[in-house]
Amino acid sequence: MKEDYLWDKAGSDPEIEKLENTLIVLRQKDTTPPELPEKSFVITKTEAPQKRWFSLFPMRTAAIACVALVVVSFSIFQYLRIENTNLAQKTSETPSKKNPVSVKNPTERKQQVEDENLITSQVISTKEPKITQRAVKLKRRASARFRHRKAFARNFKPRNLAKKPKAIKLTLEEKEAYDQLMKALAITSSQLQIARDKIRGTEEKSVLNITRR
Amino acid sequence: MKLLIKHSIKIFMLSTFLLTAITAANAQTARLQFDNLKVIGDKARDVVEVNVDGNILKLAKRVLVKINDKDGNAKKVGEAIKDLEGIYVRVFRFENANEYDMADVDSIRSQLKNPGWEKLANVRSKKNNQKIDVYTMFSGDVMSGVAVVISEDKSIALVNVIGPIDIELLAELGGKLNIPDMDIIVGDGKKKEGN
């Protein structure tokens, strides 16, 4: 087997030629070049893409929720800050106001400084229980409020629901009959009322006439 | 002796039958005839015709027993109409004054002159040419019928109640007779809005 024959059909190779002759019946007869695929593509409209999870939660709602969250947290923060400042103010209003006593003597001055230190230490020592008491009070108040709310939630019955009467199961005939009766009774009672009012009115008039005479 | 017992049983049965017949006759007489009102109905702009008796009344009474309203008005109404046998109502409203023939209404009023009917109230007013007649019928101590005839320039209202009824209570409950402030489930769970 010569490789030149395989490459450019130079020379002869009986083995390859035999194979060629055998396979010649399968040769493509059409000499026209094959069609190339189109350059322009038609894009067919596909179905709408499936909704993603975040499309169920629109951005606008998310933004509103975020703003609401920020506002709520800010207000809670402010509330706590005001509470703390109030607490601090109350604690600072303890009798630690210094009396401006003029001290001339250095020994006396030293004594006074020592006394002041003693007073401040006493004040500091008395401050702590007050703060804790206040904290305990706040805690108690909060827990009481929480308890109250819990109890309220437990016992809460909306008015409309409480007023809502029990549903009655009726057949169509019963409903019709009931409506008919109610209509008849309503008209009857209204006519009776008209008669009664009229009679009462005439009676009152006659009484008035008698008294005028 | 046997013959005497037989005869006494027969007499007793006959008298019972007669008594029942008389009672039934009395009950019948409380019913007014509204047949000749067809002429008025043709001329009227609005006609309301309500007949409640027999099985319809029984059904409605059954419903009233079922209702358990907060104010107990349904119970009161149920009590007031416990022994009621029927209610017949006719209301006619006209476009213009004196559009109907007063003789047609007077024919109803003439029925109230029959024995058994007792006049309870009678009002005549020149304002709107108003005429009000309220009659009752008693069999013994028990009321067996009520008739109300109200005629004005532009309207006629006729009410005929058969059987005992508490008029005062009914008049009192006038504004509360839209009692069915309730959920009514018709048939198999199909919910209808309360009136």
Interface residues (C-beta under 8 A of the other chain):
Chain A: K163 K164 P165 K166 A167 I168 K169 L170 T171 L172 E173 E174 K175 E176 A177 Y178 D179 Q180 L181 M182 K183 A184 L185 A186 I187 T188 S189 S190 Q191 L192 Q193 I194 A195 R196 K198 I199 T202
Chain B: V48 V50 N51 V52 N55 I56 L57 K58 L59 A60 K61 R62 V63 L64 K66 I67 N68 D69 K70 V77 I81 I87 Y88 V89 V91 A121 V123 S125 Q130 I132 V134 V148 I150 A157 V159 V161 I167 L170 A171 L173 G174 L177 N178 I179 P180 D181 M182 D183 I184 I185 V186 G187 K191 K192 G194 N195
